[in-house]
Amino acid sequence: MAAKGDMNYVWAKEKEILDKGECGGAVTALLKYALESKFVDAVLAVRKGQDIYDAVPAFITDPAEVASTAGSLHCGTLLLPKILKNYADGAKGLKIAVTCKGCDVMAFYELAKRNQINLDNIVMIGVNCGGSVSPVSARKMISEKFGVDPDTVHKEEIDKGQFIIEYEGGHKGIKIDELEEEGYGRRSNCRRCKMKVPRGADLACGNWGVIGDKAGKATFIEVCSEKGAKLLSDAQAKGAVEVSAADPKGIEIRGKVEKAMLKLGDEWRAKDFTSLGKGKERLKLIMDETSRCIKCYACIENCPICYCVECSTKKPWYIRPGQLPPGFMFHLIRFAHVSDSCINCGQCEELCSMDIRNALFMHSQQVEIEKQFKHTPGLDMTPPIHAFVEERAERARLEATGTDSIYTNIFQDE
């Protein structure tokens, strides 16, 4: 029986999954078992679309289709929680298993604490993530740096500090450090990320720390919740997966890899935030860059923190209708609403039609707020800082009126 805190090597028993999956296909096997056993009603995962640069969300209810999501897509930059909120009613009526990067897990918590998602109905299968590459940037990098036609590439992976491609005629790998020194490589928000092992999920899965005869043939799984423990135990009991205790040396190696990734994240934060300058210099830079905005609302529509039915940026007394570019108040409203809860997922920057560095601006503010108030968003169900401030003001007002606080319904109790 698996228990919270266990660290295991896990691999699939079904041949199709072993053939299609990576690292023993454990994630795919667990998702398939969860559907077959009615542990969940559906699976939300990512599958390859037209090519390796086209990551497509897949909502699956047929266990036979789960194998189509096997393998990783480092050139896919989707964030699944907002999709689930918008198109699956926040899992209010269905139990859904979801494959999650660190930013997905953080987004789930931020949406859940705003009552936009029912976490009780979510099974988070977390996957370790060293970062992803924008599809457009990936094609440019492969063409210019690798000297390979991007359309001939049928597989990519990030392993042992290299970005590796397989294409018609061979394979090639280049160190991530070298690529990023020349302006290629991972998205900037991924470089700054410090959620490499998503322990907020029910299971945290990856290949770091798998050594010996299991290297490349099994997945390292850390059990992070009772829900995750039950899924793994049931899947093992029914013969869907094989499980063995992780090698102590492998656990040590995994810890060292994670520590190195976190150190690298700190280095990128220092570099990126310093480049913005301070005080009026930073303000001027942000105002100049956001002046390219065409008010397409991609940043708002894809941000996991933005959920209001009536967005303040659309109110005529704040923002003049039809004005392009919008006044700086448009961006100040976003900064004020999101800055204490930004999870650095990068969607606002990835999908910006004018290539404004929205994620960098927002993340730099979130980190400053975190330093002052010691609150890190996306780790648990603790309400955001602004919610505490607003609720205190609301409570003070209501003491005189004797009515219920609106925040009782907006934010769940701690």
C-alpha positions in Angstrom: 0.0 0.0 0.0 1.3 3.4 -1.0 1.3 6.2 1.6 1.8 9.9 1.5 5.5 10.7 1.4 6.5 7.5 -0.4 9.0 7.7 -3.2 8.8 4.9 -5.8 9.8 3.7 -9.2 6.7 2.9 -11.2 6.1 1.5 -14.7 3.2 0.3 -16.8 2.4 -3.4 -17.4 0.5 -2.9 -20.7 2.7 -3.3 -23.8 1.0 -0.5 -25.8 1.6 2.0 -23.0 5.2 0.8 -22.5 5.8 1.3 -26.2 4.2 4.7 -26.5 5.0 6.2 -23.1 8.1 7.7 -21.7 10.0 6.4 -18.7 7.9 3.3 -18.4 4.6 5.0 -19.2 3.5 5.2 -15.5 1.5 8.5 -16.0 -0.4 7.1 -18.9 -1.1 3.8 -17.1 -2.4 5.6 -14.1 -4.7 7.9 -16.1 -6.1 4.9 -18.0 -6.6 2.9 -14.8 -8.4 5.9 -13.2 -10.9 6.0 -16.1 -11.4 2.2 -16.3 -12.0 1.9 -12.6 -14.3 4.9 -12.4 -11.9 6.6 -10.0 -12.6 9.6 -12.3 -15.2 10.4 -14.9 -12.8 12.0 -17.4 -9.1 12.8 -18.1 -7.8 16.2 -19.2 -4.4 15.9 -20.8 -2.3 17.1 -23.8 -1.8 15.3 -27.1 0.2 16.1 -30.2 -1.8 17.9 -32.9 -0.3 18.5 -36.4 3.3 18.3 -35.2 5.5 18.6 -32.1 4.8 22.4 -32.0 1.1 21.9 -31.7 -0.1 20.9 -28.2 -3.8 20.2 -28.1 -5.9 19.8 -24.9 -7.7 16.4 -24.9 -10.8 15.7 -22.8 -11.1 12.0 -22.7 -13.8 9.6 -21.3 -12.8 6.5 -23.3 -9.9 4.7 -21.6 -8.7 3.5 -25.1 -7.9 7.0 -26.1 -5.6 7.8 -23.1 -2.5 6.3 -24.9 -2.8 9.1 -27.5 -1.5 11.5 -24.8 1.6 9.5 -24.0 4.9 11.3 -24.1 5.9 14.9 -23.4 5.7 18.0 -25.6 8.2 20.7 -24.4 7.0 23.0 -27.2 3.5 23.0 -25.9 2.7 25.9 -23.5 -0.9 25.2 -22.6 -2.3 25.9 -19.1 -5.1 23.4 -18.4 -6.9 24.7 -15.3 -8.4 27.8 -17.0 -9.6 25.5 -19.8 -11.2 23.2 -17.3 -12.9 26.1 -15.6 -14.3 27.5 -18.8 -15.3 24.3 -20.6 -15.9 21.7 -17.8 -17.7 23.9 -15.3 -14.7 23.9 -12.9 -15.2 20.1 -12.3 -18.3 20.8 -10.2 -20.2 17.8 -11.6 -17.4 15.5 -12.8 -14.3 13.9 -11.3 -11.4 14.7 -13.6 -7.7 13.5 -13.6 -5.4 16.2 -15.0 -1.7 16.1 -16.0 -0.1 19.1 -14.4 3.1 21.1 -14.7 4.0 23.1 -11.7 2.2 26.2 -13.0 -0.9 24.1 -13.6 -0.9 23.0 -10.0 -0.5 26.5 -8.8 -3.3 27.7 -11.1 -5.6 25.1 -9.7 -5.1 26.3 -6.2 -5.6 30.0 -7.1 -8.8 29.2 -9.0 -10.1 26.9 -6.3 -9.6 29.5 -3.5 -11.8 31.8 -5.7 -14.5 29.0 -5.9 -13.9 28.6 -9.7 -12.8 25.0 -9.5 -13.8 22.1 -7.1 -10.5 20.6 -6.1 -12.3 17.7 -4.4 -13.2 16.5 -7.9 -9.7 17.0 -9.3 -6.9 14.4 -9.3 -3.6 16.2 -10.1 -1.0 14.0 -11.7 2.0 16.3 -11.5 4.9 16.1 -13.8 8.4 17.6 -13.1 9.1 20.4 -15.4 12.4 22.0 -16.3 10.6 24.5 -18.7 8.9 24.7 -22.0 9.7 26.4 -25.3 7.4 28.7 -27.2 6.3 26.9 -30.5 7.3 29.9 -32.7 10.7 30.3 -30.9 11.3 26.5 -31.1 10.9 26.5 -34.9 13.3 29.5 -35.2 15.8 27.9 -32.8 15.8 24.5 -34.6 16.2 26.2 -38.0 18.9 28.8 -37.0 20.8 27.1 -34.2 20.4 23.4 -35.1 20.5 23.9 -38.8 17.6 21.6 -39.3 14.3 22.0 -41.1 11.7 22.2 -38.2 9.2 20.3 -40.3 11.4 17.3 -40.3 11.6 17.0 -36.5 9.4 14.3 -35.1 10.6 14.2 -31.5 12.2 16.5 -29.0 13.2 16.2 -25.3 15.1 18.1 -22.6 17.5 15.7 -20.9 20.8 16.1 -19.0 20.9 19.8 -19.6 20.4 19.5 -23.4 17.6 20.2 -25.8 17.6 17.2 -28.1 15.8 16.7 -31.4 15.2 13.7 -33.6 14.6 14.4 -37.2 14.7 12.7 -40.6 18.3 11.7 -41.0 19.6 11.8 -37.4 19.4 13.5 -34.0 21.2 16.4 -32.3 21.5 18.0 -28.9 22.7 21.4 -27.7 23.2 22.5 -24.1 20.4 24.6 -22.8 22.9 27.1 -21.3 24.4 27.6 -24.7 21.0 28.1 -26.3 19.8 30.6 -23.7 23.0 32.6 -23.8 22.2 33.3 -27.5 18.5 34.1 -26.9 17.0 30.8 -27.6 15.7 28.0 -25.3 13.0 28.0 -22.6 10.4 30.7 -22.1 11.6 33.5 -19.8 8.9 32.7 -17.1 10.1 29.0 -17.1 13.7 30.1 -16.5 12.5 32.0 -13.4 10.2 29.2 -12.2 10.8 27.6 -8.8 8.1 24.9 -9.0 10.1 22.2 -10.6 8.7 19.3 -8.6 4.9 19.9 -8.2 4.3 18.6 -4.7 1.0 20.4 -4.5 -0.3 17.7 -6.9 -1.5 14.3 -5.7 1.4 12.6 -7.3 4.7 14.2 -8.5 6.1 12.2 -11.5 9.4 12.5 -13.5 12.6 10.9 -14.6 14.9 12.6 -12.2 16.4 10.1 -9.8 15.7 6.9 -11.7 19.0 5.1 -11.9 20.3 1.6 -12.4 18.4 -1.0 -14.5 15.3 1.2 -14.2 16.8 4.2 -15.9 14.6 5.2 -18.8 12.2 2.3 -18.0 10.4 3.7 -15.0 9.0 6.9 -13.6 10.0 8.4 -10.2 6.8 9.1 -8.3 6.5 10.9 -5.0 3.2 10.4 -3.3 1.9 13.8 -2.2 -1.6 13.2 -0.9 -3.9 10.5 0.4 -5.8 10.7 -2.9 -2.6 10.1 -4.8 -1.7 7.2 -2.5 -5.1 5.5 -3.1 -4.8 5.8 -6.9 -1.3 4.3 -7.0 -2.2 1.6 -4.5 -5.4 0.6 -6.4 -3.6 0.7 -9.8 -0.9 -1.6 -8.4 -3.4 -4.0 -6.8 -5.3 -4.3 -10.1 -2.1 -4.9 -12.1 -2.1 -1.7 -14.1 1.4 -0.7 -12.8 4.4 -2.2 -11.1 5.9 -0.4 -8.1 9.3 -0.7 -6.3 10.9 1.6 -3.7 13.1 4.3 -5.2 16.9 3.7 -4.8 18.2 5.9 -2.0 21.0 7.1 -4.3 18.4 8.0 -6.8 16.5 10.1 -4.2 19.7 11.9 -3.4 20.3 12.6 -7.1 16.8 13.8 -7.6 17.2 16.3 -4.7 20.5 17.6 -6.2 18.8 18.1 -9.6 15.9 20.0 -8.1 18.3 22.1 -6.0 20.3 23.0 -9.1 17.2 24.0 -11.0 16.0 26.2 -8.1 19.4 27.9 -8.0 19.2 28.6 -11.7 15.7 30.0 -11.2 17.1 32.5 -8.6 19.8 33.5 -11.0 17.4 34.2 -13.8 15.1 36.2 -11.5 18.0 38.4 -10.4 19.1 38.9 -14.0 15.6 39.6 -15.4 14.4 41.8 -12.6 17.6 43.8 -12.5 17.2 44.5 -16.2 14.0 46.4 -15.5 15.7 49.0 -13.4 14.2 50.5 -10.2 11.6 53.2 -9.3 10.8 55.7 -12.1 13.2 53.9 -14.5 11.2 50.7 -14.2 7.9 52.6 -14.4 8.9 54.4 -17.6 10.1 51.1 -19.2 6.7 49.4 -18.4 4.8 52.4 -19.6 6.8 52.5 -22.9 6.4 48.8 -23.6 2.8 48.5 -22.7 2.1 51.5 -25.0 2.1 48.9 -27.9 -1.1 47.3 -26.4 -4.0 46.9 -28.8 -6.4 45.8 -26.0 -7.1 42.4 -27.5 -7.7 41.0 -24.0 -5.6 37.8 -24.5 -3.7 38.5 -21.3 -7.0 38.7 -19.3 -8.8 35.9 -21.0 -6.0 33.4 -20.4 -4.8 34.5 -17.0 -5.8 31.9 -14.4 -6.3 34.6 -11.8 -8.7 36.7 -13.9 -12.2 35.3 -13.6 -14.6 38.3 -13.1 -17.7 38.2 -15.2 -17.6 42.0 -15.5 -13.9 43.0 -15.9 -12.9 46.4 -14.5 -10.8 47.1 -17.5 -14.0 47.3 -19.6 -15.7 49.9 -17.4 -16.0 53.2 -19.2 -15.2 55.3 -16.1 -11.8 53.5 -16.0 -11.0 52.9 -19.6 -12.1 55.0 -22.5 -14.0 52.8 -25.0 -12.3 52.5 -28.4 -9.0 54.2 -27.2 -5.9 52.5 -28.7 -3.5 52.1 -27.2 -5.5 52.1 -23.9 -4.4 54.4 -21.2 -1.9 53.1 -18.6 -4.8 52.6 -16.2 -5.7 49.5 -18.2 -2.5 47.8 -17.1 -2.5 49.3 -13.6 -5.9 47.6 -13.0 -4.4 44.3 -14.0 -1.4 44.8 -11.9 -3.5 45.7 -8.9 -5.8 42.7 -9.3 -3.3 40.0 -10.1 0.1 41.0 -8.7 -0.3 39.3 -5.3 -1.5 36.1 -6.9 0.6 35.8 -10.1 1.9 32.3 -10.5 4.4 33.2 -13.3 2.6 30.8 -15.8 3.6 33.1 -18.7 0.3 32.9 -20.5 -0.2 36.7 -20.6 3.2 37.1 -22.4 3.1 33.9 -24.5 -0.3 34.9 -26.1 0.3 38.7 -26.3 -0.1 39.7 -29.9 2.3 42.7 -29.4 5.0 40.7 -27.6 4.8 42.8 -24.5 6.7 41.2 -21.6 3.6 41.1 -19.4 4.7 38.0 -17.4 8.0 39.6 -16.4 6.3 42.8 -15.3 3.7 41.0 -13.3 6.1 38.5 -11.8 8.6 41.1 -10.7 5.7 42.8 -8.7 4.6 39.5 -7.2 8.0 38.7 -5.9 8.3 42.1 -4.2 4.9 41.6 -2.5 6.0 38.1 -1.5 9.1 39.6 0.2 7.0 42.0 2.2 4.1 39.7 3.2 5.8 36.2 3.0 2.9 34.9 0.9 3.7 32.6 -2.1 0.7 32.1 -4.4 -0.3 28.7 -5.7 1.0 26.6 -2.9 -2.2 26.0 -0.9 -5.6 27.4 -0.2 -4.3 30.5 1.8 -6.2 33.6 0.4 -4.2 36.2 -1.4 -2.9 39.3 0.4 -5.3 41.7 -1.2 -8.2 39.5 0.0 -7.1 39.9 3.6 -6.9 43.6 3.3 -10.3 43.9 1.6 -11.9 41.5 4.0 -10.7 43.4 7.0 -12.1 46.6 5.6 -15.3 44.8 4.7 -15.6 43.4 8.2 -15.1 46.8 9.8 -17.8 48.2 7.6 -20.2 45.3 8.3 -19.8 45.5 12.1 -22.0 48.6 11.9 -24.6 47.1 9.5 -24.8 43.5 10.9 -24.9 42.0 7.4 -22.9 39.1 5.9 -19.6 39.7 4.2 -19.4 39.1 0.4 -16.0 37.6 1.1 -17.6 34.7 2.9 -18.7 33.5 -0.5 -15.7 34.6 -2.6 -13.0 33.1 -0.6 -13.1 29.8 1.2 -12.1 29.5 4.8 -8.5 28.6 5.6 
